[in-house]
Amino acid sequence: MTPDVTNQLTAGLLLLTLGSVLAILVVFVSLVVRCVRENREAGVPQSLTKATMGSSTRQTHPSAGFDSLCRWAAIKSSSLAAVQSALELHNPTPCAWSDGISKLSDQTLFISPPIHGWILLIGQGLPDPAEDVDECFRFVLKLSRTLGQVQFFSVNRAVNHHAWVRAGDGRVQRAYAWAGETLWNQGTITRAEIDLKLRCFAYAESATASAYSNKEPHHLNAYKVNLLAARWSIDPNAVDENVLPGISGELIYSRQH
């Protein structure tokens, strides 16, 4: 084989290799663009917006408590003492946001300081609608009668259970809870739910398998609960960890009421 032929073969192989690499790169870029487009269409942003919390907040990495299972409430109030009194919190202890979140257990609850007019209650000590939706109803109404505007959110992304409630002056204005079936559907669907394309089924209405088994974000209400919270009040995942100290304590409402 002459040197010219050898050089031609080498050049051909190099061109073929380069072409393959370029083709793989084009496919990869196309997949990334498609993924970004689908997320935008689903109403799931690539990063949490600061607009919900104002310029003094920043996005933080969700703690373990917010990973797959979480419950929290938002109360329209600027009085930490009033919220603590209404909850009848046991063994209250001042603590930082990061400490309060990291030390949450089934018995403890963290009460945040006022954040733009809202106080957050965070912890698995809050009622789980999937276990007892009536208990959740009573809890929200009790707080609302005492404190006014109260919102409640629950999400278990492992099984896609989810719930959201908005109450004012002791009356439920909007509520939806799903745990394999619709447990609670009350009030007129809000503009925020419509904008986020949340799917709310009527009682005894069957949810299609694709509605909750498909991994695409726009088919999973559970992945939009935080987005709804941001529209209604505050998303806990968007709170600056350097906010003023809150209170950690034990909530035993379910044993008393």
C-alpha atoms as an extended CHARMM CRD file, in Angstrom:
* protein
*
       257  EXT
         1         1  MET       CA              0.0000000000        0.0000000000        0.0000000000  PROA      1               0.0000000000
         2         2  THR       CA              1.4680000000        3.3100000000       -1.0730000000  PROA      2               0.0000000000
         3         3  PRO       CA              1.9490000000        6.2040000000        1.3530000000  PROA      3               0.0000000000
         4         4  ASP       CA             -0.7020000000        8.2330000000       -0.5050000000  PROA      4               0.0000000000
         5         5  VAL       CA             -3.3030000000        5.5050000000       -0.0490000000  PROA      5               0.0000000000
         6         6  THR       CA             -2.3890000000        5.1540000000        3.6240000000  PROA      6               0.0000000000
         7         7  ASN       CA             -2.7620000000        8.8850000000        4.2010000000  PROA      7               0.0000000000
         8         8  GLN       CA             -6.1380000000        8.8910000000        2.4550000000  PROA      8               0.0000000000
         9         9  LEU       CA             -7.3990000000        6.0310000000        4.6290000000  PROA      9               0.0000000000
        10        10  THR       CA             -6.1810000000        7.7490000000        7.8070000000  PROA      10              0.0000000000
        11        11  ALA       CA             -7.8480000000       10.9980000000        6.8080000000  PROA      11              0.0000000000
        12        12  GLY       CA            -11.0620000000        9.1320000000        6.0390000000  PROA      12              0.0000000000
        13        13  LEU       CA            -11.0860000000        7.4240000000        9.4350000000  PROA      13              0.0000000000
        14        14  LEU       CA            -10.4790000000       10.7420000000       11.1810000000  PROA      14              0.0000000000
        15        15  LEU       CA            -13.3530000000       12.3580000000        9.3200000000  PROA      15              0.0000000000
        16        16  LEU       CA            -15.6280000000        9.4180000000       10.1520000000  PROA      16              0.0000000000
        17        17  THR       CA            -14.7210000000        9.6560000000       13.8490000000  PROA      17              0.0000000000
        18        18  LEU       CA            -15.2710000000       13.4070000000       13.8900000000  PROA      18              0.0000000000
        19        19  GLY       CA            -18.6370000000       12.9760000000       12.1870000000  PROA      19              0.0000000000
        20        20  SER       CA            -19.7440000000       10.4230000000       14.7790000000  PROA      20              0.0000000000
        21        21  VAL       CA            -18.7440000000       12.7050000000       17.6500000000  PROA      21              0.0000000000
        22        22  LEU       CA            -20.6350000000       15.6180000000       16.1060000000  PROA      22              0.0000000000
        23        23  ALA       CA            -23.7310000000       13.4490000000       15.6000000000  PROA      23              0.0000000000
        24        24  ILE       CA            -23.6800000000       12.3510000000       19.2590000000  PROA      24              0.0000000000
        25        25  LEU       CA            -23.2710000000       15.9730000000       20.3560000000  PROA      25              0.0000000000
        26        26  VAL       CA            -26.2420000000       17.0680000000       18.2530000000  PROA      26              0.0000000000
        27        27  VAL       CA            -28.4260000000       14.3360000000       19.7720000000  PROA      27              0.0000000000
        28        28  PHE       CA            -27.3610000000       15.3020000000       23.3050000000  PROA      28              0.0000000000
        29        29  VAL       CA            -28.0850000000       19.0040000000       22.7640000000  PROA      29              0.0000000000
        30        30  SER       CA            -31.4860000000       18.1480000000       21.2860000000  PROA      30              0.0000000000
        31        31  LEU       CA            -32.3970000000       16.0790000000       24.3510000000  PROA      31              0.0000000000
        32        32  VAL       CA            -31.3600000000       18.8980000000       26.7000000000  PROA      32              0.0000000000
        33        33  VAL       CA            -33.3860000000       21.4640000000       24.7660000000  PROA      33              0.0000000000
        34        34  ARG       CA            -36.4190000000       19.1470000000       24.7880000000  PROA      34              0.0000000000
        35        35  CYS       CA            -36.1300000000       18.5960000000       28.5370000000  PROA      35              0.0000000000
        36        36  VAL       CA            -35.9190000000       22.3430000000       29.2410000000  PROA      36              0.0000000000
        37        37  ARG       CA            -38.9010000000       23.0360000000       26.9750000000  PROA      37              0.0000000000
        38        38  GLU       CA            -41.0440000000       20.3630000000       28.6940000000  PROA      38              0.0000000000
        39        39  ASN       CA            -40.1920000000       21.7150000000       32.1390000000  PROA      39              0.0000000000
        40        40  ARG       CA            -41.1550000000       25.2390000000       31.1100000000  PROA      40              0.0000000000
        41        41  GLU       CA            -44.4160000000       24.0500000000       29.6200000000  PROA      41              0.0000000000
        42        42  ALA       CA            -45.1540000000       22.1710000000       32.8360000000  PROA      42              0.0000000000
        43        43  GLY       CA            -44.7070000000       25.3180000000       34.8960000000  PROA      43              0.0000000000
        44        44  VAL       CA            -41.6330000000       23.8860000000       36.6890000000  PROA      44              0.0000000000
        45        45  PRO       CA            -38.8550000000       26.5010000000       36.6520000000  PROA      45              0.0000000000
        46        46  GLN       CA            -35.1780000000       25.5570000000       36.4940000000  PROA      46              0.0000000000
        47        47  SER       CA            -34.6180000000       27.4920000000       39.7330000000  PROA      47              0.0000000000
        48        48  LEU       CA            -36.9300000000       28.9300000000       42.3550000000  PROA      48              0.0000000000
        49        49  THR       CA            -37.7140000000       32.5820000000       41.7560000000  PROA      49              0.0000000000
        50        50  LYS       CA            -36.8110000000       35.2350000000       44.2950000000  PROA      50              0.0000000000
        51        51  ALA       CA            -39.9310000000       37.1960000000       43.4490000000  PROA      51              0.0000000000
        52        52  THR       CA            -42.0540000000       35.1510000000       45.8300000000  PROA      52              0.0000000000
        53        53  MET       CA            -39.9650000000       36.0890000000       48.8540000000  PROA      53              0.0000000000
        54        54  GLY       CA            -38.6060000000       39.4680000000       47.8230000000  PROA      54              0.0000000000
        55        55  SER       CA            -35.0490000000       40.6330000000       47.2610000000  PROA      55              0.0000000000
        56        56  SER       CA            -33.8990000000       39.5720000000       50.7310000000  PROA      56              0.0000000000
        57        57  THR       CA            -34.2120000000       35.8700000000       49.9880000000  PROA      57              0.0000000000
        58        58  ARG       CA            -32.2810000000       33.3780000000       47.9390000000  PROA      58              0.0000000000
        59        59  GLN       CA            -32.6940000000       29.8040000000       46.7890000000  PROA      59              0.0000000000
        60        60  THR       CA            -31.3490000000       27.2110000000       49.1960000000  PROA      60              0.0000000000
        61        61  HSD       CA            -30.8420000000       23.4900000000       48.8550000000  PROA      61              0.0000000000
        62        62  PRO       CA            -33.8510000000       21.6100000000       50.2680000000  PROA      62              0.0000000000
        63        63  SER       CA            -33.1300000000       19.8390000000       53.5310000000  PROA      63              0.0000000000
        64        64  ALA       CA            -33.7910000000       16.1490000000       54.0170000000  PROA      64              0.0000000000
        65        65  GLY       CA            -37.1680000000       17.0810000000       55.4870000000  PROA      65              0.0000000000
        66        66  PHE       CA            -38.2910000000       18.4800000000       52.1530000000  PROA      66              0.0000000000
        67        67  ASP       CA            -36.9780000000       15.6860000000       49.9640000000  PROA      67              0.0000000000
        68        68  SER       CA            -39.7640000000       13.1380000000       49.5560000000  PROA      68              0.0000000000
        69        69  LEU       CA            -42.1450000000       13.6980000000       52.4620000000  PROA      69              0.0000000000
        70        70  CYS       CA            -43.1180000000       17.0320000000       53.9580000000  PROA      70              0.0000000000
        71        71  ARG       CA            -45.9300000000       18.9320000000       55.6290000000  PROA      71              0.0000000000
        72        72  TRP       CA            -46.1240000000       22.5970000000       56.4800000000  PROA      72              0.0000000000
        73        73  ALA       CA            -48.5920000000       25.3910000000       57.1500000000  PROA      73              0.0000000000
        74        74  ALA       CA            -48.4210000000       29.1230000000       56.4850000000  PROA      74              0.0000000000
        75        75  ILE       CA            -50.1690000000       31.5590000000       58.8150000000  PROA      75              0.0000000000
        76        76  LYS       CA            -50.7750000000       35.2170000000       57.9750000000  PROA      76              0.0000000000
        77        77  SER       CA            -49.3420000000       36.7450000000       61.1270000000  PROA      77              0.0000000000
        78        78  SER       CA            -46.4370000000       38.7970000000       62.4420000000  PROA      78              0.0000000000
        79        79  SER       CA            -46.7200000000       37.4910000000       66.0210000000  PROA      79              0.0000000000
        80        80  LEU       CA            -44.6560000000       34.4270000000       66.7990000000  PROA      80              0.0000000000
        81        81  ALA       CA            -46.0400000000       34.4380000000       70.3460000000  PROA      81              0.0000000000
        82        82  ALA       CA            -49.6510000000       34.3320000000       69.1000000000  PROA      82              0.0000000000
        83        83  VAL       CA            -48.9330000000       31.3600000000       66.8330000000  PROA      83              0.0000000000
        84        84  GLN       CA            -47.0790000000       29.5180000000       69.5800000000  PROA      84              0.0000000000
        85        85  SER       CA            -49.9760000000       30.0810000000       71.9750000000  PROA      85              0.0000000000
        86        86  ALA       CA            -52.5670000000       28.8620000000       69.4580000000  PROA      86              0.0000000000
        87        87  LEU       CA            -50.5700000000       25.6750000000       68.8740000000  PROA      87              0.0000000000
        88        88  GLU       CA            -50.0920000000       25.0110000000       72.6100000000  PROA      88              0.0000000000
        89        89  LEU       CA            -46.5290000000       24.0370000000       71.7810000000  PROA      89              0.0000000000
        90        90  HSD       CA            -44.7360000000       21.9550000000       74.3990000000  PROA      90              0.0000000000
        91        91  ASN       CA            -41.0750000000       22.4740000000       75.3500000000  PROA      91              0.0000000000
        92        92  PRO       CA            -40.5880000000       25.5210000000       73.0870000000  PROA      92              0.0000000000
        93        93  THR       CA            -36.9280000000       26.2640000000       72.3530000000  PROA      93              0.0000000000
        94        94  PRO       CA            -35.5250000000       29.1500000000       70.2800000000  PROA      94              0.0000000000
        95        95  CYS       CA            -33.4000000000       27.8980000000       67.4140000000  PROA      95              0.0000000000
        96        96  ALA       CA            -32.0380000000       28.8700000000       64.0170000000  PROA      96              0.0000000000
        97        97  TRP       CA            -33.8400000000       27.8770000000       60.8050000000  PROA      97              0.0000000000
        98        98  SER       CA            -31.1650000000       25.3500000000       59.8130000000  PROA      98              0.0000000000
        99        99  ASP       CA            -31.1410000000       23.7380000000       63.2710000000  PROA      99              0.0000000000
       100       100  GLY       CA            -34.9260000000       23.6270000000       63.4860000000  PROA      100             0.0000000000
       101       101  ILE       CA            -35.2610000000       21.9640000000       60.0870000000  PROA      101             0.0000000000
       102       102  SER       CA            -32.4070000000       19.4890000000       60.5440000000  PROA      102             0.0000000000
       103       103  LYS       CA            -33.7230000000       18.2730000000       63.9090000000  PROA      103             0.0000000000
       104       104  LEU       CA            -37.3390000000       17.6920000000       62.8860000000  PROA      104             0.0000000000
       105       105  SER       CA            -38.8890000000       14.4110000000       64.0050000000  PROA      105             0.0000000000
       106       106  ASP       CA            -42.3620000000       12.9040000000       64.1800000000  PROA      106             0.0000000000
       107       107  GLN       CA            -42.9730000000       14.7750000000       67.4290000000  PROA      107             0.0000000000
       108       108  THR       CA            -41.3090000000       18.1330000000       66.8000000000  PROA      108             0.0000000000
       109       109  LEU       CA            -42.4380000000       21.2100000000       64.9240000000  PROA      109             0.0000000000
       110       110  PHE       CA            -40.4990000000       24.2600000000       63.7950000000  PROA      110             0.0000000000
       111       111  ILE       CA            -42.1510000000       27.6900000000       63.8040000000  PROA      111             0.0000000000
       112       112  SER       CA            -40.3730000000       30.2230000000       61.6320000000  PROA      112             0.0000000000
       113       113  PRO       CA            -40.0800000000       33.9140000000       62.4110000000  PROA      113             0.0000000000
       114       114  PRO       CA            -42.3900000000       36.2100000000       60.4110000000  PROA      114             0.0000000000
       115       115  ILE       CA            -41.3190000000       36.2370000000       56.7530000000  PROA      115             0.0000000000
       116       116  HSD       CA            -43.0260000000       38.9400000000       54.7040000000  PROA      116             0.0000000000
       117       117  GLY       CA            -46.1370000000       38.6710000000       56.8690000000  PROA      117             0.0000000000
       118       118  TRP       CA            -46.2510000000       34.8610000000       57.0190000000  PROA      118             0.0000000000
       119       119  ILE       CA            -45.1800000000       32.4190000000       59.7290000000  PROA      119             0.0000000000
       120       120  LEU       CA            -44.3800000000       28.8590000000       58.6520000000  PROA      120             0.0000000000
       121       121  LEU       CA            -45.0940000000       25.7180000000       60.6830000000  PROA      121             0.0000000000
       122       122  ILE       CA            -42.9500000000       22.8330000000       59.4770000000  PROA      122             0.0000000000
       123       123  GLY       CA            -42.7900000000       19.2090000000       60.5430000000  PROA      123             0.0000000000
       124       124  GLN       CA            -44.2020000000       15.7110000000       60.3780000000  PROA      124             0.0000000000
       125       125  GLY       CA            -46.0190000000       16.4180000000       63.6340000000  PROA      125             0.0000000000
       126       126  LEU       CA            -48.6370000000       18.1740000000       61.5250000000  PROA      126             0.0000000000
       127       127  PRO       CA            -51.6290000000       16.0180000000       60.5180000000  PROA      127             0.0000000000
       128       128  ASP       CA            -51.2430000000       13.7540000000       57.5100000000  PROA      128             0.0000000000
       129       129  PRO       CA            -54.3570000000       13.9130000000       55.2750000000  PROA      129             0.0000000000
       130       130  ALA       CA            -53.5140000000       10.4900000000       53.8590000000  PROA      130             0.0000000000
       131       131  GLU       CA            -53.8900000000        8.9860000000       57.3390000000  PROA      131             0.0000000000
       132       132  ASP       CA            -56.7950000000       11.0630000000       58.6900000000  PROA      132             0.0000000000
       133       133  VAL       CA            -58.2150000000       13.8310000000       56.5250000000  PROA      133             0.0000000000
       134       134  ASP       CA            -60.7640000000       14.7550000000       59.2280000000  PROA      134             0.0000000000
       135       135  GLU       CA            -57.9550000000       15.4380000000       61.6730000000  PROA      135             0.0000000000
       136       136  CYS       CA            -56.3460000000       17.7370000000       59.1040000000  PROA      136             0.0000000000
       137       137  PHE       CA            -59.6850000000       19.5220000000       58.6350000000  PROA      137             0.0000000000
       138       138  ARG       CA            -60.0990000000       20.0830000000       62.3770000000  PROA      138             0.0000000000
       139       139  PHE       CA            -56.5220000000       21.2750000000       62.7720000000  PROA      139             0.0000000000
       140       140  VAL       CA            -56.7710000000       23.8740000000       60.0070000000  PROA      140             0.0000000000
       141       141  LEU       CA            -60.1510000000       25.1620000000       61.2140000000  PROA      141             0.0000000000
       142       142  LYS       CA            -58.9410000000       25.4740000000       64.8220000000  PROA      142             0.0000000000
       143       143  LEU       CA            -55.9610000000       27.5720000000       63.7450000000  PROA      143             0.0000000000
       144       144  SER       CA            -58.0420000000       29.6470000000       61.3470000000  PROA      144             0.0000000000
       145       145  ARG       CA            -60.6350000000       30.4990000000       64.0030000000  PROA      145             0.0000000000
       146       146  THR       CA            -57.8570000000       31.7610000000       66.2330000000  PROA      146             0.0000000000
       147       147  LEU       CA            -55.3830000000       33.2680000000       63.7690000000  PROA      147             0.0000000000
       148       148  GLY       CA            -57.3290000000       34.0730000000       60.5950000000  PROA      148             0.0000000000
       149       149  GLN       CA            -55.6750000000       33.1630000000       57.2820000000  PROA      149             0.0000000000
       150       150  VAL       CA            -54.1590000000       29.6800000000       57.3600000000  PROA      150             0.0000000000
       151       151  GLN       CA            -52.7780000000       27.5290000000       54.5510000000  PROA      151             0.0000000000
       152       152  PHE       CA            -51.7290000000       23.8860000000       54.7670000000  PROA      152             0.0000000000
       153       153  PHE       CA            -49.6160000000       21.7820000000       52.4060000000  PROA      153             0.0000000000
       154       154  SER       CA            -48.6400000000       18.1240000000       52.3900000000  PROA      154             0.0000000000
       155       155  VAL       CA            -46.6360000000       16.1060000000       49.8800000000  PROA      155             0.0000000000
       156       156  ASN       CA            -45.1770000000       12.6030000000       49.7170000000  PROA      156             0.0000000000
       157       157  ARG       CA            -43.3680000000       12.3410000000       46.3900000000  PROA      157             0.0000000000
       158       158  ALA       CA            -42.5550000000        8.6760000000       46.9340000000  PROA      158             0.0000000000
       159       159  VAL       CA            -46.2120000000        7.7970000000       46.3130000000  PROA      159             0.0000000000
       160       160  ASN       CA            -47.3670000000       11.1860000000       44.9300000000  PROA      160             0.0000000000
       161       161  HSD       CA            -49.7870000000       11.8630000000       47.7950000000  PROA      161             0.0000000000
       162       162  HSD       CA            -50.5120000000       15.5640000000       48.0710000000  PROA      162             0.0000000000
       163       163  ALA       CA            -52.8230000000       18.1180000000       49.6630000000  PROA      163             0.0000000000
       164       164  TRP       CA            -53.3540000000       21.8420000000       49.8870000000  PROA      164             0.0000000000
       165       165  VAL       CA            -55.8230000000       23.8460000000       51.9700000000  PROA      165             0.0000000000
       166       166  ARG       CA            -56.6240000000       27.5380000000       52.2610000000  PROA      166             0.0000000000
       167       167  ALA       CA            -58.8310000000       28.8110000000       55.0850000000  PROA      167             0.0000000000
       168       168  GLY       CA            -59.8270000000       32.1660000000       56.5200000000  PROA      168             0.0000000000
       169       169  ASP       CA            -61.7700000000       33.1980000000       59.6320000000  PROA      169             0.0000000000
       170       170  GLY       CA            -62.6010000000       29.6230000000       60.5120000000  PROA      170             0.0000000000
       171       171  ARG       CA            -63.8890000000       28.6460000000       57.0620000000  PROA      171             0.0000000000
       172       172  VAL       CA            -62.2670000000       26.4360000000       54.4360000000  PROA      172             0.0000000000
       173       173  GLN       CA            -62.1000000000       28.3540000000       51.1800000000  PROA      173             0.0000000000
       174       174  ARG       CA            -60.3150000000       25.7460000000       49.0720000000  PROA      174             0.0000000000
       175       175  ALA       CA            -59.0100000000       22.2570000000       49.7910000000  PROA      175             0.0000000000
       176       176  TYR       CA            -57.8070000000       19.2640000000       47.8210000000  PROA      176             0.0000000000
       177       177  ALA       CA            -56.2220000000       16.0370000000       49.0900000000  PROA      177             0.0000000000
       178       178  TRP       CA            -55.2900000000       12.9470000000       47.0990000000  PROA      178             0.0000000000
       179       179  ALA       CA            -53.8540000000        9.6430000000       48.3780000000  PROA      179             0.0000000000
       180       180  GLY       CA            -54.6760000000        6.9790000000       45.8330000000  PROA      180             0.0000000000
       181       181  GLU       CA            -58.1160000000        8.5610000000       45.6060000000  PROA      181             0.0000000000
       182       182  THR       CA            -59.6100000000       11.9800000000       46.2580000000  PROA      182             0.0000000000
       183       183  LEU       CA            -60.0020000000       12.4070000000       50.0190000000  PROA      183             0.0000000000
       184       184  TRP       CA            -61.0250000000       16.0490000000       50.0720000000  PROA      184             0.0000000000
       185       185  ASN       CA            -62.2040000000       18.4240000000       47.3440000000  PROA      185             0.0000000000
       186       186  GLN       CA            -63.8660000000       21.5770000000       48.6290000000  PROA      186             0.0000000000
       187       187  GLY       CA            -64.3470000000       25.0620000000       47.2430000000  PROA      187             0.0000000000
       188       188  THR       CA            -63.7380000000       26.6110000000       43.8430000000  PROA      188             0.0000000000
       189       189  ILE       CA            -60.4440000000       25.8510000000       42.1640000000  PROA      189             0.0000000000
       190       190  THR       CA            -58.1210000000       28.8670000000       42.3610000000  PROA      190             0.0000000000
       191       191  ARG       CA            -56.3990000000       30.7670000000       39.5830000000  PROA      191             0.0000000000
       192       192  ALA       CA            -53.0230000000       29.5020000000       40.7630000000  PROA      192             0.0000000000
       193       193  GLU       CA            -54.1340000000       25.8640000000       40.4850000000  PROA      193             0.0000000000
       194       194  ILE       CA            -55.3770000000       26.4900000000       36.9650000000  PROA      194             0.0000000000
       195       195  ASP       CA            -52.1880000000       28.2700000000       35.9130000000  PROA      195             0.0000000000
       196       196  LEU       CA            -50.0650000000       25.4140000000       37.2770000000  PROA      196             0.0000000000
       197       197  LYS       CA            -52.2980000000       22.8590000000       35.4980000000  PROA      197             0.0000000000
       198       198  LEU       CA            -52.9240000000       20.9310000000       38.7040000000  PROA      198             0.0000000000
       199       199  ARG       CA            -55.2670000000       17.9690000000       38.2600000000  PROA      199             0.0000000000
       200       200  CYS       CA            -58.0580000000       17.7840000000       40.8370000000  PROA      200             0.0000000000
       201       201  PHE       CA            -60.3580000000       14.7770000000       40.6560000000  PROA      201             0.0000000000
       202       202  ALA       CA            -63.8930000000       14.6480000000       41.9950000000  PROA      202             0.0000000000
       203       203  TYR       CA            -64.8670000000       12.1990000000       44.7280000000  PROA      203             0.0000000000
       204       204  ALA       CA            -64.9890000000        8.6120000000       43.4420000000  PROA      204             0.0000000000
       205       205  GLU       CA            -63.5300000000        9.7230000000       40.1050000000  PROA      205             0.0000000000
       206       206  SER       CA            -60.8170000000        7.3770000000       38.8840000000  PROA      206             0.0000000000
       207       207  ALA       CA            -57.4480000000        8.8730000000       38.0890000000  PROA      207             0.0000000000
       208       208  THR       CA            -55.9060000000        7.3410000000       34.9920000000  PROA      208             0.0000000000
       209       209  ALA       CA            -52.6870000000        5.4470000000       35.5470000000  PROA      209             0.0000000000
       210       210  SER       CA            -50.7500000000        7.8940000000       33.4090000000  PROA      210             0.0000000000
       211       211  ALA       CA            -51.8210000000       10.8080000000       35.5670000000  PROA      211             0.0000000000
       212       212  TYR       CA            -49.7120000000        9.6730000000       38.5020000000  PROA      212             0.0000000000
       213       213  SER       CA            -47.2890000000        7.0770000000       37.1620000000  PROA      213             0.0000000000
       214       214  ASN       CA            -45.8370000000        9.1320000000       34.3320000000  PROA      214             0.0000000000
       215       215  LYS       CA            -42.5490000000       10.6920000000       35.4000000000  PROA      215             0.0000000000
       216       216  GLU       CA            -42.9710000000       13.8620000000       33.3840000000  PROA      216             0.0000000000
       217       217  PRO       CA            -43.3940000000       16.8460000000       35.7470000000  PROA      217             0.0000000000
       218       218  HSD       CA            -46.6700000000       18.0900000000       34.2570000000  PROA      218             0.0000000000
       219       219  HSD       CA            -48.3140000000       14.7830000000       35.1990000000  PROA      219             0.0000000000
       220       220  LEU       CA            -47.3420000000       14.9790000000       38.8470000000  PROA      220             0.0000000000
       221       221  ASN       CA            -49.2500000000       17.2680000000       41.1930000000  PROA      221             0.0000000000
       222       222  ALA       CA            -46.7930000000       16.3280000000       43.9250000000  PROA      222             0.0000000000
       223       223  TYR       CA            -43.9730000000       18.1450000000       42.1800000000  PROA      223             0.0000000000
       224       224  LYS       CA            -46.0270000000       21.3450000000       41.9800000000  PROA      224             0.0000000000
       225       225  VAL       CA            -47.1290000000       21.6760000000       45.5970000000  PROA      225             0.0000000000
       226       226  ASN       CA            -44.2090000000       23.9750000000       46.3820000000  PROA      226             0.0000000000
       227       227  LEU       CA            -45.0270000000       26.0750000000       43.3280000000  PROA      227             0.0000000000
       228       228  LEU       CA            -48.6010000000       26.4720000000       44.5640000000  PROA      228             0.0000000000
       229       229  ALA       CA            -47.3240000000       27.4480000000       48.0060000000  PROA      229             0.0000000000
       230       230  ALA       CA            -45.1720000000       30.1220000000       46.3760000000  PROA      230             0.0000000000
       231       231  ARG       CA            -48.2430000000       31.5130000000       44.5960000000  PROA      231             0.0000000000
       232       232  TRP       CA            -50.4570000000       31.4640000000       47.6960000000  PROA      232             0.0000000000
       233       233  SER       CA            -47.9110000000       32.4850000000       50.3410000000  PROA      233             0.0000000000
       234       234  ILE       CA            -44.3500000000       31.1360000000       50.7480000000  PROA      234             0.0000000000
       235       235  ASP       CA            -42.3980000000       28.1410000000       49.5000000000  PROA      235             0.0000000000
       236       236  PRO       CA            -40.2660000000       26.8970000000       52.4260000000  PROA      236             0.0000000000
       237       237  ASN       CA            -37.5470000000       25.7980000000       50.0120000000  PROA      237             0.0000000000
       238       238  ALA       CA            -37.0480000000       29.4160000000       48.9290000000  PROA      238             0.0000000000
       239       239  VAL       CA            -36.4780000000       30.8030000000       52.4110000000  PROA      239             0.0000000000
       240       240  ASP       CA            -33.0510000000       32.2280000000       53.2410000000  PROA      240             0.0000000000
       241       241  GLU       CA            -31.4510000000       30.0740000000       55.9150000000  PROA      241             0.0000000000
       242       242  ASN       CA            -30.1620000000       33.2440000000       57.6020000000  PROA      242             0.0000000000
       243       243  VAL       CA            -33.5840000000       34.4690000000       58.7110000000  PROA      243             0.0000000000
       244       244  LEU       CA            -34.0260000000       35.3200000000       62.3850000000  PROA      244             0.0000000000
       245       245  PRO       CA            -34.3600000000       32.4190000000       64.8660000000  PROA      245             0.0000000000
       246       246  GLY       CA            -37.6610000000       30.6180000000       65.2330000000  PROA      246             0.0000000000
       247       247  ILE       CA            -39.0030000000       28.1510000000       67.7840000000  PROA      247             0.0000000000
       248       248  SER       CA            -38.8350000000       24.3610000000       67.9590000000  PROA      248             0.0000000000
       249       249  GLY       CA            -41.2170000000       22.3470000000       70.1150000000  PROA      249             0.0000000000
       250       250  GLU       CA            -43.5860000000       19.4120000000       70.4010000000  PROA      250             0.0000000000
       251       251  LEU       CA            -47.0730000000       19.4520000000       68.9160000000  PROA      251             0.0000000000
       252       252  ILE       CA            -49.5620000000       17.0860000000       70.5700000000  PROA      252             0.0000000000
       253       253  TYR       CA            -52.8290000000       18.4780000000       69.1810000000  PROA      253             0.0000000000
       254       254  SER       CA            -53.9990000000       15.0530000000       68.0070000000  PROA      254             0.0000000000
       255       255  ARG       CA            -53.9300000000       13.6580000000       71.5510000000  PROA      255             0.0000000000
       256       256  GLN       CA            -55.9440000000       16.5580000000       72.9250000000  PROA      256             0.0000000000
       257       257  HSD       CA            -58.6480000000       17.2050000000       70.2720000000  PROA      257             0.0000000000
